């Protein structure tokens, strides 16, 4: 689930996206997983009432959701996805801040893009633009990763898992991929202003680096929507684009209903330019965000009438146990 922007200043799969799960699941298990996700979302909704999202944020969210294609998703194998990515100059990828799988997928996509001959620059949201020298020093081997976290004020300005996000920087260093910072985390800016600033920064960089390709990794809501980041980049001539989104729960449920096996869900085609990537199942994403909100707002398990935990979001094969039984364990 995409984070509420009031909460955040902006939380390696080498062989494929499928995590080790359970094989084919039954219809009862499918329904149980959806019920778990529904419960987790109710927890999230209850806590989000305290956050008072701005009208502009609500509009931005709705615009993204309306832009998610409704067509039936078509699974795409990793090797096929790699071929597509090799031929695209601008790839915009949604980041789920609270799930480790999302950051692992960023590394996977970066590797896929790096396999092509043309150079690639990684554009990230989660380090303030003022720390470009520190990032460059790390990539050049002049600053150890253990010191980088403090140097870029990671906990203060971002606050999600350093372990997961540091893997992206380590991969960029290993692959010799430069990193371009485009986010002003130290100040408060509207979503529109942020998208415009990112666009102008990438455009200036592209003008100075002919033939450069870009992997732009930002929260999902930036990736689709009228006058959102992808749209502004396209209007500035930064295309063709391929968009990878992860915040599309109905896409996941359609895929799971079709293939039955969670292990077989990775990339999926929604349109010729928009693709889905599993940055965690809907229930996993809801769980991680629910837990993040609980920590932020001081909630405990006892604050909810019903409960679901890590064991409940894991798909289980060969079972017909009810949701009512599982979520109270």
C-alpha positions in Angstrom: 0.0 0.0 0.0 1.3 3.4 -0.9 2.2 5.5 2.2 0.3 8.5 3.3 2.6 11.4 2.3 2.0 13.0 5.7 3.9 10.1 7.3 7.0 10.2 5.3 9.3 13.0 4.2 8.9 12.0 0.8 9.8 2.5 4.8 18.2 -9.5 -3.9 16.3 -11.4 -5.9 19.0 -12.4 -8.4 17.0 -15.3 -9.9 13.4 -14.1 -9.9 10.6 -12.4 -8.0 8.8 -15.4 -6.6 9.3 -15.8 -2.8 9.2 -19.3 -1.4 5.5 -19.8 -0.5 3.1 -22.6 -0.8 2.3 -23.8 -4.3 -1.2 -23.8 -5.6 -3.9 -22.6 -3.1 -7.6 -23.5 -2.8 -10.5 -21.1 -3.3 -11.0 -21.1 0.4 -7.4 -20.0 0.9 -7.8 -17.3 -1.7 -10.9 -16.0 0.2 -9.0 -16.2 3.5 -6.1 -14.1 2.2 -8.5 -11.5 0.9 -10.3 -11.4 4.3 -6.9 -11.0 6.1 -6.1 -8.1 3.8 -9.5 -6.5 4.5 -9.0 -6.7 8.2 -5.5 -5.2 8.0 -6.9 -2.4 5.8 -9.6 -1.7 8.4 -6.8 -1.3 11.0 -5.0 1.1 8.7 -8.2 3.2 8.0 -8.8 3.5 11.7 -5.3 4.8 12.4 -5.2 7.1 9.3 -8.2 9.0 10.6 -5.7 10.7 13.0 -3.4 11.9 10.2 -5.8 14.3 8.4 -4.6 13.9 4.8 -4.7 17.1 2.8 -7.2 17.5 -0.1 -4.3 17.6 -2.5 -3.0 14.3 -1.3 -6.4 12.7 -1.5 -6.8 14.0 -5.1 -3.3 12.7 -6.0 -4.1 9.3 -4.6 -7.4 9.1 -6.5 -5.8 10.2 -9.8 -3.2 7.4 -9.4 -5.9 4.8 -8.6 -8.0 5.9 -11.6 -4.9 5.5 -13.9 -4.2 1.9 -12.9 -5.3 -0.1 -16.0 -8.4 -2.3 -15.5 -7.5 -4.8 -18.3 -6.8 -8.4 -17.4 -3.1 -8.7 -16.4 -0.8 -11.0 -18.4 2.1 -12.7 -16.6 5.5 -11.9 -17.9 8.6 -14.1 -17.3 11.7 -12.4 -15.8 13.7 -13.0 -19.0 11.0 -11.4 -21.1 10.9 -8.4 -18.7 14.6 -8.1 -18.9 14.5 -7.9 -22.7 11.8 -5.1 -22.5 13.8 -3.1 -20.0 16.9 -3.3 -22.1 15.2 -1.3 -24.8 13.6 1.4 -22.8 15.4 4.7 -22.0 13.2 5.8 -19.1 11.9 3.3 -16.5 9.7 4.6 -13.7 9.3 2.1 -10.8 7.0 2.3 -7.8 8.6 1.9 -4.3 6.8 0.4 -1.4 8.7 1.9 1.5 7.9 -0.7 4.1 8.5 -4.0 2.3 11.9 -5.4 1.8 10.7 -7.1 -1.4 10.2 -3.7 -3.0 13.8 -2.7 -2.5 15.0 -6.1 -3.6 13.0 -5.6 -6.8 14.7 -2.3 -7.4 18.0 -4.1 -7.4 16.7 -6.8 -9.7 15.4 -4.2 -12.2 18.6 -2.3 -12.0 20.5 -5.4 -12.9 18.2 -6.1 -15.8 18.7 -2.6 -17.2 22.5 -2.7 -16.6 22.7 -5.8 -18.8 22.2 -3.6 -21.9 25.1 -1.7 -23.5 23.8 1.8 -22.8 24.7 3.4 -19.5 22.1 3.7 -16.7 21.6 6.3 -13.9 19.5 5.4 -10.8 17.2 8.2 -9.6 16.1 7.8 -6.0 13.6 9.5 -3.6 15.0 8.7 -0.2 18.2 10.7 0.0 18.1 14.5 0.1 19.5 16.3 -2.9 22.1 18.1 -0.7 23.9 14.8 -0.1 25.0 14.1 -3.7 28.7 14.4 -2.8 28.3 11.8 0.0 26.6 9.4 -2.3 29.2 9.9 -5.0 31.9 9.3 -2.4 30.3 6.1 -1.4 30.0 4.9 -5.0 33.7 5.8 -5.5 34.7 3.7 -2.5 35.7 6.7 -0.4 33.0 6.4 2.2 32.1 3.1 3.9 28.4 2.1 4.0 28.6 2.0 7.8 29.2 5.7 7.9 26.9 6.6 5.0 23.7 6.2 7.0 24.6 9.0 9.4 26.2 11.2 6.8 22.9 11.4 4.8 20.7 11.7 7.9 18.8 8.6 6.8 16.8 8.0 10.0 15.9 11.6 10.4 14.8 12.3 6.9 13.5 8.9 5.7 13.3 6.5 8.6 12.5 3.2 7.0 14.7 0.2 6.8 18.4 1.1 6.2 19.2 -2.5 5.7 16.9 -2.8 2.8 17.6 0.6 1.2 21.4 0.2 1.7 21.3 -2.8 -0.6 20.2 -0.6 -3.5 23.2 1.7 -3.0 25.5 -1.3 -2.6 24.2 -2.8 -5.9 24.7 0.5 -7.7 28.3 0.6 -6.5 28.9 -3.0 -7.5 27.3 -2.4 -11.0 29.1 1.0 -11.4 25.7 2.8 -11.8 25.7 6.5 -10.9 23.0 7.8 -8.6 21.1 11.0 -9.1 19.4 12.7 -6.2 16.2 14.7 -7.0 14.3 15.0 -3.7 14.3 17.9 -1.2 13.5 16.0 2.0 14.7 18.8 4.3 11.8 21.1 3.2 8.1 20.8 2.6 6.9 21.0 -1.0 3.6 20.2 -2.7 3.4 17.0 -4.7 3.1 19.0 -7.9 6.2 21.0 -7.1 8.1 17.9 -6.2 7.2 16.3 -9.5 8.2 19.4 -11.4 11.6 19.6 -9.5 12.4 16.0 -10.2 11.5 16.5 -13.9 13.7 19.5 -14.3 16.6 17.8 -12.5 16.4 14.6 -14.6 15.9 16.7 -17.8 19.0 18.7 -17.1 21.0 15.6 -16.4 19.8 13.9 -19.6 20.7 17.0 -21.6 24.3 16.7 -20.4 24.5 12.9 -20.8 23.5 11.9 -24.3 22.3 8.3 -24.5 21.9 7.9 -20.8 19.1 5.7 -19.6 17.3 6.2 -16.3 15.6 4.0 -13.6 13.5 6.5 -11.6 12.3 4.9 -8.3 9.6 6.8 -6.4 6.4 6.1 -4.4 3.8 4.5 -6.6 1.5 7.5 -6.7 4.1 9.5 -8.6 4.3 6.8 -11.3 0.8 7.1 -12.8 -1.8 9.9 -13.1 -2.4 13.1 -15.0 0.3 15.7 -14.4 2.1 13.3 -12.0 5.8 12.6 -12.4 5.6 10.2 -15.4 3.3 12.6 -17.2 5.6 15.6 -16.5 8.6 13.7 -17.7 6.9 12.7 -20.9 5.8 16.3 -21.6 9.4 17.4 -21.1 10.4 14.9 -23.8 11.8 12.2 -21.5 10.3 9.2 -23.2 9.6 6.4 -24.3 8.8 5.2 -20.8 8.0 2.0 -19.1 6.2 2.2 -15.8 6.3 -0.5 -13.1 3.7 -0.3 -10.3 3.2 -2.4 -7.2 0.3 -0.7 -5.5 -2.5 -2.4 -7.5 -4.1 -5.0 -5.2 -6.8 -6.0 -7.6 -4.2 -6.8 -10.2 -2.6 -9.2 -7.8 -5.9 -10.9 -6.9 -6.7 -11.3 -10.6 -3.3 -12.9 -11.2 -3.7 -15.2 -8.2 -7.2 -16.2 -9.2 -5.8 -17.1 -12.6 -2.5 -18.9 -11.8 -3.5 -20.2 -8.3 0.2 -20.3 -7.2 1.7 -17.2 -5.5 5.2 -18.4 -6.6 4.2 -17.8 -10.2 3.3 -14.1 -9.8 6.1 -11.7 -10.5 5.8 -9.3 -13.4 2.6 -8.8 -15.4 1.7 -6.7 -18.4 -1.2 -4.2 -18.0 -0.7 -2.2 -21.2 2.2 -1.8 -23.7 3.9 0.6 -21.3 2.5 -0.2 -17.9 3.5 -3.3 -16.0 2.9 -4.7 -12.5 5.6 -6.0 -10.2 4.9 -7.8 -6.9 6.5 -5.6 -4.2 4.8 -7.9 -1.7 1.3 -9.4 -1.8 -1.6 -7.0 -0.8 -1.8 -8.6 2.6 2.0 -8.4 3.1 2.0 -4.8 2.1 -1.0 -4.0 4.4 0.7 -5.8 7.3 3.9 -3.9 6.9 2.1 -0.5 6.6 -0.2 -1.4 9.5 2.8 -2.2 11.7 4.5 1.0 10.6 1.5 3.1 11.6 1.2 1.3 14.9 4.8 2.1 15.8 4.3 5.7 14.6 1.1 6.3 16.5 1.8 4.1 19.6 -0.9 1.5 18.9 -0.7 -2.0 20.4 -2.4 -5.3 19.5 -4.9 -4.8 22.3 -6.2 -1.6 20.6 -7.9 -3.8 17.9 -10.9 -6.1 18.4 -9.6 -8.5 15.8 -6.0 -9.3 14.9 -3.9 -10.6 12.0 -0.1 -11.2 12.2 2.7 -12.4 9.9 1.6 -16.0 9.9 -1.9 -15.0 8.6 -0.6 -13.3 5.4 1.4 -16.3 4.2 -0.4 -18.3 1.6 -1.0 -21.9 2.6 -1.6 -24.8 0.3 -3.8 -27.8 1.0 -5.8 -26.1 3.8 -9.4 -25.3 4.3 -9.0 -23.7 7.7 -11.2 -20.7 8.1 -10.1 -17.1 8.5 -11.9 -16.8 11.8 -9.7 -19.7 13.1 -6.4 -18.4 11.7 -6.5 -14.7 12.5 -7.1 -15.3 16.3 -4.0 -17.4 16.7 
